Amino acid sequence: MTLVYGLITLKRLVEQVVITPFVWWGKLKARRRPLEMEYDVFFFFPTYGLGGAEKVNADILDCVKDKKCIVFFTKKPCDEAMLHLFTTNGIVYHDISRWTDNKKRYWENFIYRGICAAYINGQTKLPVVFNGQCNFAYKLFPHLNLHVRKVELIHTADRQFTLITLPYIPFIDLRVMITNVHIEEHRRYYRKFGVSKAYDGRMRRILNKVEMTNEGGLEKEYGPRLKFYYAGRGGAQKRVWLLVEAMRRCQKLNLPVDFFLAGNFEAELPADHSKFCTYLGQLKGGEAMNKLHQQMDVLMLTSAYEGFPMVIMEAMTFGVVPIATAVDGVPEHIRHMHNGLLIDNASEEKVVKQLIEHVQFLCGNRAELLKMSKHAFNYAKNEFSGNEFCSNYRYAIFNQ
């Protein structure tokens, strides 16, 4: 065990001791107001706002709709774009972010650890706890019965996130990741911080899925002007400002392209964005997003890091060609000049320049664009249709 791992483990133990009165207070509250029924699976998700991770979480829920499930959302949502995906099949959900995501009254987070622990430990038949990369759930794990099966899905990973989860590794029965890159990266972190090799076998890759709406085949038809777009969240990870800068420069080159942006990041756009792109606002997942993919030709992503974005998978099912930074799990599925174009994740200026170069290439090589479109669609059909998605997750959750 390294000094860092030892210190963060010690920090966890000290915190557990300090918050004990709050946890017991929560357990008392839970006894006074118990759940109305027994549940097979307790799901903990950060939020139900717009995002690929939220779509995956909803897909997993759909795989176990024959079981009695309860969902807790622990972070205040920026929007309710994906909530409708969690309210089908009679799923019971509770948004507890008012208490668990309140920095001014953070002790309520401790109390809710006790409440949730009492709910879970008090079930007649011990349930499974599924953590969709939710900080609250990690900190809940030490308070649960050791025999409660605890499964975790890691959508994306970076050093800071890994450090947060390290002291909770002994409590996790299975860590699901969506790329082999992330599995290898976590093993490297395990070795670096002195985590026992005994936990290496608790990691498994399960690829996300998307619905195929054109199973019979697809061939894109391009108009005189190609349609390039980005759809998703804003923020530091997505680096929308790089897309905006590339669009601005492309406008000056007078290329036969139209640019579109869709998402909840209007505040991040410059005042003059309407001169070189069309902002479509925020779209709900599902039918609205599929309609957008169907209308577009090329998807652009300049993310600093990713797992493997759902938006790429969805777009490829419509024959959309992705241009994306070659980060994390993206190169596992996107082969440069075959089913998409990759950007070296070097300096931000180089990302912008390569994106512009790719836009110019596709404008002048429609035949290559069509080939890549066919390859993208076929790859999605063969790899993303999700034939094994539910069976894999049911095995992961119930270990049977």
Secondary structure as GFF3:
##gff-version 3
##sequence-region A 1 400
A	DSSP	alpha_helix	3	18	.	.	.	ID=ss1
A	DSSP	alpha_helix	20	32	.	.	.	ID=ss2
A	DSSP	beta_strand	41	45	.	.	.	ID=ss3
A	DSSP	alpha_helix	52	63	.	.	.	ID=ss4
A	DSSP	beta_strand	69	73	.	.	.	ID=ss5
A	DSSP	alpha_helix	83	86	.	.	.	ID=ss6
A	DSSP	beta_strand	92	95	.	.	.	ID=ss7
A	DSSP	alpha_helix	97	100	.	.	.	ID=ss8
A	DSSP	three_ten_helix	103	105	.	.	.	ID=ss9
A	DSSP	alpha_helix	107	121	.	.	.	ID=ss10
A	DSSP	beta_strand	128	131	.	.	.	ID=ss11
A	DSSP	alpha_helix	135	140	.	.	.	ID=ss12
A	DSSP	three_ten_helix	141	143	.	.	.	ID=ss13
A	DSSP	beta_strand	149	154	.	.	.	ID=ss14
A	DSSP	alpha_helix	159	165	.	.	.	ID=ss15
A	DSSP	three_ten_helix	166	171	.	.	.	ID=ss16
A	DSSP	beta_strand	174	177	.	.	.	ID=ss17
A	DSSP	alpha_helix	180	193	.	.	.	ID=ss18
A	DSSP	three_ten_helix	197	202	.	.	.	ID=ss19
A	DSSP	beta_strand	203	205	.	.	.	ID=ss20
A	DSSP	beta_strand	226	232	.	.	.	ID=ss21
A	DSSP	alpha_helix	240	252	.	.	.	ID=ss22
A	DSSP	beta_strand	257	263	.	.	.	ID=ss23
A	DSSP	three_ten_helix	266	268	.	.	.	ID=ss24
A	DSSP	three_ten_helix	273	275	.	.	.	ID=ss25
A	DSSP	beta_strand	278	279	.	.	.	ID=ss26
A	DSSP	alpha_helix	287	295	.	.	.	ID=ss27
A	DSSP	beta_strand	298	301	.	.	.	ID=ss28
A	DSSP	alpha_helix	310	316	.	.	.	ID=ss29
A	DSSP	beta_strand	321	325	.	.	.	ID=ss30
A	DSSP	alpha_helix	330	333	.	.	.	ID=ss31
A	DSSP	beta_strand	341	343	.	.	.	ID=ss32
A	DSSP	alpha_helix	348	364	.	.	.	ID=ss33
A	DSSP	alpha_helix	366	383	.	.	.	ID=ss34
A	DSSP	alpha_helix	389	398	.	.	.	ID=ss35
###
